[in-house]
Structures are given as C-alpha cells and as structure tokens.
Amino acid sequence: MKNEWVLGFDPFVDWIEGEEDISKNIGEGKAMPQGPECIFNGKHIPTFCCCSENGSIMGQLLKEMFSVINSLGIYDHTGTGLNPFLLLVGHRSHFELNFLNYINAVDTK
C-alpha cells in the first residue's frame, strides 16, 4: 500500500524537508494527518487500512482486522458472561481456514 492510502494526504499543508522524509510529515495538522480515530468504551481506535493484491476481501485481512481489535482490548472477554457476536454473509472469505482458526481459537473466540 502507498503511504498516502494509509496516512491520508492534505494538499493544503506544506511538506516538511525532503521529498522522501515521511516521518516529519505524519500527524495532526501535517501533510499526512492519518485517518480518523474514534473512541469506543473509552478506548481510542485508529483507522485500520489493508488491501489485497486483487482488491478483494480475504480471510487473512479479516483475521488482521480482528487481531487489531483484540490487541486494542476493545471488548472484555473475561468474566462478563457475554459472548461476542459476529454476523457473516457467506462470502468465501468467511470460510478461509486462517480466519476460521483465528475466530475459533480459545484465546480469540
């Protein structure tokens, strides 16, 4: 993926230093402000960007999305008595083994 796909690009902000110096141009008020962020249950959730070579959703991408959600600790999986719910529409990516293994593993179920 190109940096501007993930980081966004504001053409109205001046670029800092060299053309290849991306690190100084990332963040709020800079040329590459990054995607929006939301707050859910008191946790900051950044924009998540991913893509496949053919532009289609794939089980690996779904696994990465859920992995990020889990790593941010958005949902409490301990002692709530609540089971997470996921509604899938039957797309072939929902039946790929790497995704099914991830969502059915004990520590990520």
PDB file as gemmi writes it, atoms N, CA and C in Angstrom:
CRYST1    1.000    1.000    1.000  90.00  90.00  90.00 P 1                      
ATOM      1  N   MET A   1       0.835  -1.173   0.000  1.00  0.00           N  
ATOM      2  CA  MET A   1       0.000   0.000   0.000  1.00  0.00           C  
ATOM      3  C   MET A   1       0.886   1.244   0.000  1.00  0.00           C  
ATOM      4  N   LYS A   2       0.397   2.254  -0.643  1.00  0.00           N  
ATOM      5  CA  LYS A   2       1.112   3.521  -0.642  1.00  0.00           C  
ATOM      6  C   LYS A   2       0.864   4.225   0.689  1.00  0.00           C  
ATOM      7  N   ASN A   3       1.849   4.985   1.146  1.00  0.00           N  
ATOM      8  CA  ASN A   3       1.721   5.696   2.414  1.00  0.00           C  
ATOM      9  C   ASN A   3       0.489   6.590   2.449  1.00  0.00           C  
ATOM     10  N   GLU A   4       0.210   7.274   1.346  1.00  0.00           N  
ATOM     11  CA  GLU A   4      -0.920   8.200   1.344  1.00  0.00           C  
ATOM     12  C   GLU A   4      -2.267   7.480   1.458  1.00  0.00           C  
ATOM     13  N   TRP A   5      -2.327   6.204   1.114  1.00  0.00           N  
ATOM     14  CA  TRP A   5      -3.569   5.450   1.302  1.00  0.00           C  
ATOM     15  C   TRP A   5      -3.846   5.272   2.787  1.00  0.00           C  
ATOM     16  N   VAL A   6      -2.810   5.038   3.562  1.00  0.00           N  
ATOM     17  CA  VAL A   6      -2.945   4.782   4.986  1.00  0.00           C  
ATOM     18  C   VAL A   6      -2.951   6.082   5.781  1.00  0.00           C  
ATOM     19  N   LEU A   7      -2.080   6.991   5.436  1.00  0.00           N  
ATOM     20  CA  LEU A   7      -1.873   8.194   6.223  1.00  0.00           C  
ATOM     21  C   LEU A   7      -2.718   9.382   5.780  1.00  0.00           C  
ATOM     22  N   GLY A   8      -3.383   9.261   4.621  1.00  0.00           N  
ATOM     23  CA  GLY A   8      -4.128  10.394   4.099  1.00  0.00           C  
ATOM     24  C   GLY A   8      -3.162  11.429   3.552  1.00  0.00           C  
ATOM     25  N   PHE A   9      -3.688  12.419   2.851  1.00  0.00           N  
ATOM     26  CA  PHE A   9      -2.824  13.476   2.332  1.00  0.00           C  
ATOM     27  C   PHE A   9      -3.606  14.773   2.271  1.00  0.00           C  
ATOM     28  N   ASP A  10      -3.079  15.794   2.896  1.00  0.00           N  
ATOM     29  CA  ASP A  10      -3.691  17.119   2.887  1.00  0.00           C  
ATOM     30  C   ASP A  10      -2.856  18.020   1.981  1.00  0.00           C  
ATOM     31  N   PRO A  11      -3.343  18.312   0.772  1.00  0.00           N  
ATOM     32  CA  PRO A  11      -2.556  19.102  -0.183  1.00  0.00           C  
ATOM     33  C   PRO A  11      -2.414  20.570   0.216  1.00  0.00           C  
ATOM     34  N   PHE A  12      -3.140  21.009   1.216  1.00  0.00           N  
ATOM     35  CA  PHE A  12      -3.099  22.408   1.635  1.00  0.00           C  
ATOM     36  C   PHE A  12      -2.074  22.672   2.737  1.00  0.00           C  
ATOM     37  N   VAL A  13      -1.338  21.640   3.153  1.00  0.00           N  
ATOM     38  CA  VAL A  13      -0.317  21.771   4.189  1.00  0.00           C  
ATOM     39  C   VAL A  13       1.055  21.630   3.533  1.00  0.00           C  
ATOM     40  N   ASP A  14       1.978  22.480   3.917  1.00  0.00           N  
ATOM     41  CA  ASP A  14       3.329  22.429   3.355  1.00  0.00           C  
ATOM     42  C   ASP A  14       4.067  21.180   3.806  1.00  0.00           C  
ATOM     43  N   TRP A  15       4.808  20.584   2.881  1.00  0.00           N  
ATOM     44  CA  TRP A  15       5.635  19.410   3.155  1.00  0.00           C  
ATOM     45  C   TRP A  15       6.887  19.855   3.896  1.00  0.00           C  
ATOM     46  N   ILE A  16       7.299  19.118   4.919  1.00  0.00           N  
ATOM     47  CA  ILE A  16       8.470  19.450   5.717  1.00  0.00           C  
ATOM     48  C   ILE A  16       9.674  18.686   5.193  1.00  0.00           C  
ATOM     49  N   GLU A  17      10.737  19.387   4.869  1.00  0.00           N  
ATOM     50  CA  GLU A  17      12.030  18.861   4.446  1.00  0.00           C  
ATOM     51  C   GLU A  17      11.961  18.088   3.137  1.00  0.00           C  
ATOM     52  N   GLY A  18      12.764  17.005   3.022  1.00  0.00           N  
ATOM     53  CA  GLY A  18      12.929  16.281   1.772  1.00  0.00           C  
ATOM     54  C   GLY A  18      11.694  15.509   1.330  1.00  0.00           C  
ATOM     55  N   GLU A  19      11.647  15.257   0.041  1.00  0.00           N  
ATOM     56  CA  GLU A  19      10.501  14.574  -0.567  1.00  0.00           C  
ATOM     57  C   GLU A  19      10.246  13.195   0.035  1.00  0.00           C  
ATOM     58  N   GLU A  20      11.305  12.507   0.431  1.00  0.00           N  
ATOM     59  CA  GLU A  20      11.178  11.155   0.982  1.00  0.00           C  
ATOM     60  C   GLU A  20      11.028  11.138   2.506  1.00  0.00           C  
ATOM     61  N   ASP A  21      11.070  12.295   3.157  1.00  0.00           N  
ATOM     62  CA  ASP A  21      11.015  12.356   4.616  1.00  0.00           C  
ATOM     63  C   ASP A  21       9.568  12.336   5.097  1.00  0.00           C  
ATOM     64  N   ILE A  22       9.013  11.141   5.194  1.00  0.00           N  
ATOM     65  CA  ILE A  22       7.618  10.974   5.583  1.00  0.00           C  
ATOM     66  C   ILE A  22       7.429  11.159   7.083  1.00  0.00           C  
ATOM     67  N   SER A  23       8.385  10.714   7.888  1.00  0.00           N  
ATOM     68  CA  SER A  23       8.213  10.714   9.345  1.00  0.00           C  
ATOM     69  C   SER A  23       7.929  12.099   9.913  1.00  0.00           C  
ATOM     70  N   LYS A  24       8.483  13.156   9.328  1.00  0.00           N  
ATOM     71  CA  LYS A  24       8.250  14.514   9.830  1.00  0.00           C  
ATOM     72  C   LYS A  24       6.925  15.101   9.337  1.00  0.00           C  
ATOM     73  N   ASN A  25       6.238  14.368   8.496  1.00  0.00           N  
ATOM     74  CA  ASN A  25       5.009  14.869   7.889  1.00  0.00           C  
ATOM     75  C   ASN A  25       3.768  14.088   8.310  1.00  0.00           C  
ATOM     76  N   ILE A  26       3.894  13.268   9.344  1.00  0.00           N  
ATOM     77  CA  ILE A  26       2.787  12.441   9.815  1.00  0.00           C  
ATOM     78  C   ILE A  26       2.212  13.032  11.095  1.00  0.00           C  
ATOM     79  N   GLY A  27       0.893  13.137  11.145  1.00  0.00           N  
ATOM     80  CA  GLY A  27       0.229  13.581  12.367  1.00  0.00           C  
ATOM     81  C   GLY A  27      -0.739  14.722  12.129  1.00  0.00           C  
ATOM     82  N   GLU A  28      -1.465  15.045  13.152  1.00  0.00           N  
ATOM     83  CA  GLU A  28      -2.480  16.089  13.076  1.00  0.00           C  
ATOM     84  C   GLU A  28      -1.859  17.418  12.642  1.00  0.00           C  
ATOM     85  N   GLY A  29      -2.477  18.072  11.659  1.00  0.00           N  
ATOM     86  CA  GLY A  29      -2.002  19.358  11.164  1.00  0.00           C  
ATOM     87  C   GLY A  29      -0.848  19.261  10.188  1.00  0.00           C  
ATOM     88  N   LYS A  30      -0.458  18.047   9.816  1.00  0.00           N  
ATOM     89  CA  LYS A  30       0.646  17.850   8.885  1.00  0.00           C  
ATOM     90  C   LYS A  30       0.128  17.312   7.557  1.00  0.00           C  
ATOM     91  N   ALA A  31       1.021  17.174   6.586  1.00  0.00           N  
ATOM     92  CA  ALA A  31       0.629  16.760   5.238  1.00  0.00           C  
ATOM     93  C   ALA A  31      -0.020  15.375   5.203  1.00  0.00           C  
ATOM     94  N   MET A  32       0.397  14.493   6.098  1.00  0.00           N  
ATOM     95  CA  MET A  32      -0.179  13.157   6.183  1.00  0.00           C  
ATOM     96  C   MET A  32      -0.807  12.993   7.569  1.00  0.00           C  
ATOM     97  N   PRO A  33      -2.063  13.451   7.717  1.00  0.00           N  
ATOM     98  CA  PRO A  33      -2.678  13.516   9.042  1.00  0.00           C  
ATOM     99  C   PRO A  33      -3.151  12.193   9.614  1.00  0.00           C  
ATOM    100  N   GLN A  34      -3.064  11.139   8.877  1.00  0.00           N  
ATOM    101  CA  GLN A  34      -3.580   9.815   9.234  1.00  0.00           C  
ATOM    102  C   GLN A  34      -5.108   9.824   9.197  1.00  0.00           C  
ATOM    103  N   GLY A  35      -5.678   8.645   9.225  1.00  0.00           N  
ATOM    104  CA  GLY A  35      -7.123   8.521   9.162  1.00  0.00           C  
ATOM    105  C   GLY A  35      -7.789   8.936  10.460  1.00  0.00           C  
ATOM    106  N   PRO A  36      -9.107   9.030  10.440  1.00  0.00           N  
ATOM    107  CA  PRO A  36      -9.814   9.429  11.658  1.00  0.00           C  
ATOM    108  C   PRO A  36      -9.704   8.369  12.749  1.00  0.00           C  
ATOM    109  N   GLU A  37      -9.938   8.793  13.949  1.00  0.00           N  
ATOM    110  CA  GLU A  37      -9.891   7.920  15.116  1.00  0.00           C  
ATOM    111  C   GLU A  37     -11.229   8.049  15.836  1.00  0.00           C  
ATOM    112  N   CYS A  38     -11.718   6.968  16.396  1.00  0.00           N  
ATOM    113  CA  CYS A  38     -12.944   7.058  17.180  1.00  0.00           C  
ATOM    114  C   CYS A  38     -12.658   6.538  18.591  1.00  0.00           C  
ATOM    115  N   ILE A  39     -13.578   6.821  19.483  1.00  0.00           N  
ATOM    116  CA  ILE A  39     -13.444   6.353  20.863  1.00  0.00           C  
ATOM    117  C   ILE A  39     -14.638   5.455  21.167  1.00  0.00           C  
ATOM    118  N   PHE A  40     -14.358   4.246  21.642  1.00  0.00           N  
ATOM    119  CA  PHE A  40     -15.397   3.282  21.990  1.00  0.00           C  
ATOM    120  C   PHE A  40     -15.039   2.678  23.333  1.00  0.00           C  
ATOM    121  N   ASN A  41     -15.962   2.719  24.276  1.00  0.00           N  
ATOM    122  CA  ASN A  41     -15.702   2.214  25.630  1.00  0.00           C  
ATOM    123  C   ASN A  41     -14.429   2.819  26.224  1.00  0.00           C  
ATOM    124  N   GLY A  42     -14.196   4.095  25.933  1.00  0.00           N  
ATOM    125  CA  GLY A  42     -13.040   4.796  26.480  1.00  0.00           C  
ATOM    126  C   GLY A  42     -11.724   4.473  25.812  1.00  0.00           C  
ATOM    127  N   LYS A  43     -11.740   3.712  24.733  1.00  0.00           N  
ATOM    128  CA  LYS A  43     -10.503   3.335  24.050  1.00  0.00           C  
ATOM    129  C   LYS A  43     -10.433   4.024  22.696  1.00  0.00           C  
ATOM    130  N   HIS A  44      -9.254   4.528  22.367  1.00  0.00           N  
ATOM    131  CA  HIS A  44      -9.027   5.182  21.076  1.00  0.00           C  
ATOM    132  C   HIS A  44      -8.782   4.114  20.015  1.00  0.00           C  
ATOM    133  N   ILE A  45      -9.552   4.178  18.950  1.00  0.00           N  
ATOM    134  CA  ILE A  45      -9.455   3.193  17.877  1.00  0.00           C  
ATOM    135  C   ILE A  45      -9.019   3.913  16.601  1.00  0.00           C  
ATOM    136  N   PRO A  46      -7.796   3.645  16.143  1.00  0.00           N  
ATOM    137  CA  PRO A  46      -7.309   4.317  14.941  1.00  0.00           C  
ATOM    138  C   PRO A  46      -7.900   3.693  13.674  1.00  0.00           C  
ATOM    139  N   THR A  47      -7.763   4.396  12.582  1.00  0.00           N  
ATOM    140  CA  THR A  47      -8.169   3.860  11.286  1.00  0.00           C  
ATOM    141  C   THR A  47      -7.335   2.625  10.983  1.00  0.00           C  
ATOM    142  N   PHE A  48      -7.974   1.602  10.442  1.00  0.00           N  
ATOM    143  CA  PHE A  48      -7.266   0.390  10.045  1.00  0.00           C  
ATOM    144  C   PHE A  48      -7.344   0.297   8.531  1.00  0.00           C  
ATOM    145  N   CYS A  49      -6.204   0.225   7.869  1.00  0.00           N  
ATOM    146  CA  CYS A  49      -6.162   0.116   6.407  1.00  0.00           C  
ATOM    147  C   CYS A  49      -5.470  -1.170   6.014  1.00  0.00           C  
ATOM    148  N   CYS A  50      -6.024  -1.836   5.026  1.00  0.00           N  
ATOM    149  CA  CYS A  50      -5.397  -3.025   4.476  1.00  0.00           C  
ATOM    150  C   CYS A  50      -5.918  -3.229   3.059  1.00  0.00           C  
ATOM    151  N   CYS A  51      -5.235  -4.048   2.309  1.00  0.00           N  
ATOM    152  CA  CYS A  51      -5.721  -4.369   0.962  1.00  0.00           C  
ATOM    153  C   CYS A  51      -5.093  -5.684   0.521  1.00  0.00           C  
ATOM    154  N   SER A  52      -5.715  -6.280  -0.475  1.00  0.00           N  
ATOM    155  CA  SER A  52      -5.164  -7.494  -1.070  1.00  0.00           C  
ATOM    156  C   SER A  52      -4.669  -7.136  -2.466  1.00  0.00           C  
ATOM    157  N   GLU A  53      -3.889  -8.009  -3.060  1.00  0.00           N  
ATOM    158  CA  GLU A  53      -3.346  -7.739  -4.394  1.00  0.00           C  
ATOM    159  C   GLU A  53      -4.447  -7.580  -5.437  1.00  0.00           C  
ATOM    160  N   ASN A  54      -5.543  -8.336  -5.291  1.00  0.00           N  
ATOM    161  CA  ASN A  54      -6.603  -8.261  -6.294  1.00  0.00           C  
ATOM    162  C   ASN A  54      -7.754  -7.341  -5.882  1.00  0.00           C  
ATOM    163  N   GLY A  55      -7.626  -6.694  -4.723  1.00  0.00           N  
ATOM    164  CA  GLY A  55      -8.654  -5.754  -4.284  1.00  0.00           C  
ATOM    165  C   GLY A  55      -9.858  -6.395  -3.621  1.00  0.00           C  
ATOM    166  N   SER A  56      -9.800  -7.679  -3.375  1.00  0.00           N  
ATOM    167  CA  SER A  56     -10.924  -8.405  -2.785  1.00  0.00           C  
ATOM    168  C   SER A  56     -10.681  -8.647  -1.298  1.00  0.00           C  
ATOM    169  N   ILE A  57     -11.746  -8.765  -0.543  1.00  0.00           N  
ATOM    170  CA  ILE A  57     -11.618  -9.113   0.868  1.00  0.00           C  
ATOM    171  C   ILE A  57     -11.178 -10.570   0.959  1.00  0.00           C  
ATOM    172  N   MET A  58     -10.312 -10.859   1.919  1.00  0.00           N  
ATOM    173  CA  MET A  58      -9.788 -12.208   2.080  1.00  0.00           C  
ATOM    174  C   MET A  58      -9.789 -12.565   3.558  1.00  0.00           C  
ATOM    175  N   GLY A  59      -9.771 -13.848   3.844  1.00  0.00           N  
ATOM    176  CA  GLY A  59      -9.749 -14.318   5.218  1.00  0.00           C  
ATOM    177  C   GLY A  59      -8.574 -13.760   6.002  1.00  0.00           C  
ATOM    178  N   GLN A  60      -7.413 -13.635   5.363  1.00  0.00           N  
ATOM    179  CA  GLN A  60      -6.235 -13.099   6.042  1.00  0.00           C  
ATOM    180  C   GLN A  60      -6.479 -11.654   6.484  1.00  0.00           C  
ATOM    181  N   LEU A  61      -7.148 -10.857   5.647  1.00  0.00           N  
ATOM    182  CA  LEU A  61      -7.449  -9.469   6.012  1.00  0.00           C  
ATOM    183  C   LEU A  61      -8.434  -9.419   7.172  1.00  0.00           C  
ATOM    184  N   LEU A  62      -9.440 -10.278   7.143  1.00  0.00           N  
ATOM    185  CA  LEU A  62     -10.400 -10.340   8.250  1.00  0.00           C  
ATOM    186  C   LEU A  62      -9.695 -10.713   9.543  1.00  0.00           C  
ATOM    187  N   LYS A  63      -8.792 -11.672   9.452  1.00  0.00           N  
ATOM    188  CA  LYS A  63      -8.027 -12.091  10.626  1.00  0.00           C  
ATOM    189  C   LYS A  63      -7.222 -10.916  11.168  1.00  0.00           C  
ATOM    190  N   GLU A  64      -6.577 -10.151  10.298  1.00  0.00           N  
ATOM    191  CA  GLU A  64      -5.784  -8.999  10.728  1.00  0.00           C  
ATOM    192  C   GLU A  64      -6.674  -7.946  11.392  1.00  0.00           C  
ATOM    193  N   MET A  65      -7.870  -7.717  10.835  1.00  0.00           N  
ATOM    194  CA  MET A  65      -8.799  -6.740  11.413  1.00  0.00           C  
ATOM    195  C   MET A  65      -9.194  -7.134  12.832  1.00  0.00           C  
ATOM    196  N   PHE A  66      -9.576  -8.385  13.002  1.00  0.00           N  
ATOM    197  CA  PHE A  66      -9.974  -8.869  14.327  1.00  0.00           C  
ATOM    198  C   PHE A  66      -8.793  -8.905  15.281  1.00  0.00           C  
ATOM    199  N   SER A  67      -7.610  -9.192  14.778  1.00  0.00           N  
ATOM    200  CA  SER A  67      -6.417  -9.205  15.608  1.00  0.00           C  
ATOM    201  C   SER A  67      -6.142  -7.811  16.180  1.00  0.00           C  
ATOM    202  N   VAL A  68      -6.315  -6.780  15.360  1.00  0.00           N  
ATOM    203  CA  VAL A  68      -6.121  -5.409  15.836  1.00  0.00           C  
ATOM    204  C   VAL A  68      -7.173  -5.065  16.882  1.00  0.00           C  
ATOM    205  N   ILE A  69      -8.420  -5.416  16.630  1.00  0.00           N  
ATOM    206  CA  ILE A  69      -9.488  -5.157  17.601  1.00  0.00           C  
ATOM    207  C   ILE A  69      -9.150  -5.823  18.937  1.00  0.00           C  
ATOM    208  N   ASN A  70      -8.695  -7.072  18.885  1.00  0.00           N  
ATOM    209  CA  ASN A  70      -8.336  -7.781  20.116  1.00  0.00           C  
ATOM    210  C   ASN A  70      -7.125  -7.162  20.796  1.00  0.00           C  
ATOM    211  N   SER A  71      -6.133  -6.746  20.026  1.00  0.00           N  
ATOM    212  CA  SER A  71      -4.925  -6.175  20.628  1.00  0.00           C  
ATOM    213  C   SER A  71      -5.218  -4.845  21.318  1.00  0.00           C  
ATOM    214  N   LEU A  72      -6.232  -4.126  20.866  1.00  0.00           N  
ATOM    215  CA  LEU A  72      -6.607  -2.858  21.488  1.00  0.00           C  
ATOM    216  C   LEU A  72      -7.451  -3.070  22.744  1.00  0.00           C  
ATOM    217  N   GLY A  73      -7.890  -4.308  22.963  1.00  0.00           N  
ATOM    218  CA  GLY A  73      -8.687  -4.608  24.152  1.00  0.00           C  
ATOM    219  C   GLY A  73     -10.035  -3.915  24.149  1.00  0.00           C  
ATOM    220  N   ILE A  74     -10.638  -3.825  23.006  1.00  0.00           N  
ATOM    221  CA  ILE A  74     -11.914  -3.111  22.873  1.00  0.00           C  
ATOM    222  C   ILE A  74     -13.039  -3.837  23.592  1.00  0.00           C  
ATOM    223  N   TYR A  75     -13.047  -5.145  23.493  1.00  0.00           N  
ATOM    224  CA  TYR A  75     -14.095  -5.932  24.133  1.00  0.00           C  
ATOM    225  C   TYR A  75     -13.513  -6.760  25.268  1.00  0.00           C  
ATOM    226  N   ASP A  76     -14.177  -6.748  26.388  1.00  0.00           N  
ATOM    227  CA  ASP A  76     -13.757  -7.525  27.546  1.00  0.00           C  
ATOM    228  C   ASP A  76     -14.215  -8.973  27.346  1.00  0.00           C  
ATOM    229  N   HIS A  77     -13.270  -9.881  27.312  1.00  0.00           N  
ATOM    230  CA  HIS A  77     -13.576 -11.299  27.112  1.00  0.00           C  
ATOM    231  C   HIS A  77     -13.550 -12.087  28.415  1.00  0.00           C  
ATOM    232  N   THR A  78     -13.369 -11.395  29.532  1.00  0.00           N  
ATOM    233  CA  THR A  78     -13.211 -12.114  30.789  1.00  0.00           C  
ATOM    234  C   THR A  78     -14.375 -11.868  31.733  1.00  0.00           C  
ATOM    235  N   GLY A  79     -15.010 -12.919  32.124  1.00  0.00           N  
ATOM    236  CA  GLY A  79     -15.989 -12.867  33.195  1.00  0.00           C  
ATOM    237  C   GLY A  79     -17.253 -12.062  32.982  1.00  0.00           C  
ATOM    238  N   THR A  80     -17.546 -11.651  31.762  1.00  0.00           N  
ATOM    239  CA  THR A  80     -18.758 -10.861  31.547  1.00  0.00           C  
ATOM    240  C   THR A  80     -19.974 -11.750  31.346  1.00  0.00           C  
ATOM    241  N   GLY A  81     -19.748 -12.996  30.964  1.00  0.00           N  
ATOM    242  CA  GLY A  81     -20.858 -13.889  30.659  1.00  0.00           C  
ATOM    243  C   GLY A  81     -21.471 -13.613  29.296  1.00  0.00           C  
ATOM    244  N   LEU A  82     -20.918 -12.623  28.589  1.00  0.00           N  
ATOM    245  CA  LEU A  82     -21.419 -12.282  27.260  1.00  0.00           C  
ATOM    246  C   LEU A  82     -20.538 -12.910  26.196  1.00  0.00           C  
ATOM    247  N   ASN A  83     -21.146 -13.429  25.163  1.00  0.00           N  
ATOM    248  CA  ASN A  83     -20.400 -13.974  24.042  1.00  0.00           C  
ATOM    249  C   ASN A  83     -20.406 -12.964  22.903  1.00  0.00           C  
ATOM    250  N   PRO A  84     -19.243 -12.671  22.339  1.00  0.00           N  
ATOM    251  CA  PRO A  84     -19.219 -11.774  21.190  1.00  0.00           C  
ATOM    252  C   PRO A  84     -20.056 -12.355  20.058  1.00  0.00           C  
ATOM    253  N   PHE A  85     -20.622 -11.493  19.250  1.00  0.00           N  
ATOM    254  CA  PHE A  85     -21.484 -11.925  18.148  1.00  0.00           C  
ATOM    255  C   PHE A  85     -20.955 -11.346  16.855  1.00  0.00           C  
ATOM    256  N   LEU A  86     -20.846 -12.175  15.833  1.00  0.00           N  
ATOM    257  CA  LEU A  86     -20.385 -11.747  14.523  1.00  0.00           C  
ATOM    258  C   LEU A  86     -21.331 -12.321  13.480  1.00  0.00           C  
ATOM    259  N   LEU A  87     -21.925 -11.461  12.686  1.00  0.00           N  
ATOM    260  CA  LEU A  87     -22.822 -11.893  11.618  1.00  0.00           C  
ATOM    261  C   LEU A  87     -22.063 -11.836  10.305  1.00  0.00           C  
ATOM    262  N   LEU A  88     -21.922 -12.973   9.652  1.00  0.00           N  
ATOM    263  CA  LEU A  88     -21.241 -13.055   8.363  1.00  0.00           C  
ATOM    264  C   LEU A  88     -22.249 -13.408   7.281  1.00  0.00           C  
ATOM    265  N   VAL A  89     -21.996 -12.953   6.063  1.00  0.00           N  
ATOM    266  CA  VAL A  89     -22.980 -13.113   4.992  1.00  0.00           C  
ATOM    267  C   VAL A  89     -22.722 -14.300   4.067  1.00  0.00           C  
ATOM    268  N   GLY A  90     -21.721 -15.087   4.310  1.00  0.00           N  
ATOM    269  CA  GLY A  90     -21.473 -16.261   3.485  1.00  0.00           C  
ATOM    270  C   GLY A  90     -20.482 -16.020   2.360  1.00  0.00           C  
ATOM    271  N   HIS A  91     -19.798 -14.898   2.371  1.00  0.00           N  
ATOM    272  CA  HIS A  91     -18.756 -14.647   1.374  1.00  0.00           C  
ATOM    273  C   HIS A  91     -17.654 -15.683   1.558  1.00  0.00           C  
ATOM    274  N   ARG A  92     -17.017 -16.072   0.493  1.00  0.00           N  
ATOM    275  CA  ARG A  92     -15.997 -17.137   0.566  1.00  0.00           C  
ATOM    276  C   ARG A  92     -14.871 -16.800   1.538  1.00  0.00           C  
ATOM    277  N   SER A  93     -14.577 -15.511   1.726  1.00  0.00           N  
ATOM    278  CA  SER A  93     -13.509 -15.126   2.658  1.00  0.00           C  
ATOM    279  C   SER A  93     -13.849 -15.512   4.094  1.00  0.00           C  
ATOM    280  N   HIS A  94     -15.130 -15.650   4.398  1.00  0.00           N  
ATOM    281  CA  HIS A  94     -15.555 -16.000   5.754  1.00  0.00           C  
ATOM    282  C   HIS A  94     -15.333 -17.481   6.063  1.00  0.00           C  
ATOM    283  N   PHE A  95     -14.961 -18.250   5.034  1.00  0.00           N  
ATOM    284  CA  PHE A  95     -14.752 -19.682   5.212  1.00  0.00           C  
ATOM    285  C   PHE A  95     -13.299 -20.090   4.998  1.00  0.00           C  
ATOM    286  N   GLU A  96     -12.408 -19.115   4.897  1.00  0.00           N  
ATOM    287  CA  GLU A  96     -10.994 -19.435   4.745  1.00  0.00           C  
ATOM    288  C   GLU A  96     -10.443 -19.893   6.098  1.00  0.00           C  
ATOM    289  N   LEU A  97      -9.625 -20.934   6.059  1.00  0.00           N  
ATOM    290  CA  LEU A  97      -9.162 -21.575   7.288  1.00  0.00           C  
ATOM    291  C   LEU A  97      -8.432 -20.647   8.253  1.00  0.00           C  
ATOM    292  N   ASN A  98      -7.587 -19.748   7.732  1.00  0.00           N  
ATOM    293  CA  ASN A  98      -6.846 -18.898   8.661  1.00  0.00           C  
ATOM    294  C   ASN A  98      -7.796 -17.998   9.461  1.00  0.00           C  
ATOM    295  N   PHE A  99      -8.874 -17.526   8.854  1.00  0.00           N  
ATOM    296  CA  PHE A  99      -9.864 -16.715   9.562  1.00  0.00           C  
ATOM    297  C   PHE A  99     -10.673 -17.579  10.529  1.00  0.00           C  
ATOM    298  N   LEU A 100     -11.147 -18.731  10.068  1.00  0.00           N  
ATOM    299  CA  LEU A 100     -11.937 -19.626  10.929  1.00  0.00           C  
ATOM    300  C   LEU A 100     -11.123 -20.106  12.130  1.00  0.00           C  
ATOM    301  N   ASN A 101      -9.854 -20.442  11.897  1.00  0.00           N  
ATOM    302  CA  ASN A 101      -8.999 -20.859  13.009  1.00  0.00           C  
ATOM    303  C   ASN A 101      -8.834 -19.737  14.023  1.00  0.00           C  
ATOM    304  N   TYR A 102      -8.686 -18.517  13.542  1.00  0.00           N  
ATOM    305  CA  TYR A 102      -8.499 -17.382  14.446  1.00  0.00           C  
ATOM    306  C   TYR A 102      -9.736 -17.133  15.307  1.00  0.00           C  
ATOM    307  N   ILE A 103     -10.907 -17.066  14.697  1.00  0.00           N  
ATOM    308  CA  ILE A 103     -12.106 -16.727  15.460  1.00  0.00           C  
ATOM    309  C   ILE A 103     -12.597 -17.872  16.336  1.00  0.00           C  
ATOM    310  N   ASN A 104     -12.093 -19.073  16.110  1.00  0.00           N  
ATOM    311  CA  ASN A 104     -12.497 -20.209  16.937  1.00  0.00           C  
ATOM    312  C   ASN A 104     -11.422 -20.641  17.938  1.00  0.00           C  
ATOM    313  N   ALA A 105     -10.276 -19.988  17.915  1.00  0.00           N  
ATOM    314  CA  ALA A 105      -9.217 -20.292  18.890  1.00  0.00           C  
ATOM    315  C   ALA A 105      -9.680 -19.872  20.285  1.00  0.00           C  
ATOM    316  N   VAL A 106      -9.262 -20.585  21.292  1.00  0.00           N  
ATOM    317  CA  VAL A 106      -9.704 -20.324  22.667  1.00  0.00           C  
ATOM    318  C   VAL A 106      -9.413 -18.883  23.098  1.00  0.00           C  
ATOM    319  N   ASP A 107      -8.212 -18.382  22.799  1.00  0.00           N  
ATOM    320  CA  ASP A 107      -7.846 -17.047  23.270  1.00  0.00           C  
ATOM    321  C   ASP A 107      -8.399 -15.902  22.419  1.00  0.00           C  
ATOM    322  N   THR A 108      -9.000 -16.200  21.262  1.00  0.00           N  
ATOM    323  CA  THR A 108      -9.560 -15.135  20.412  1.00  0.00           C  
ATOM    324  C   THR A 108     -11.032 -15.362  20.069  1.00  0.00           C  
ATOM    325  N   LYS A 109     -11.631 -16.368  20.673  1.00  0.00           N  
ATOM    326  CA  LYS A 109     -13.016 -16.704  20.343  1.00  0.00           C  
ATOM    327  C   LYS A 109     -13.971 -15.594  20.751  1.00  0.00           C  
TER     328      LYS A 109                                                      
END                                                                             
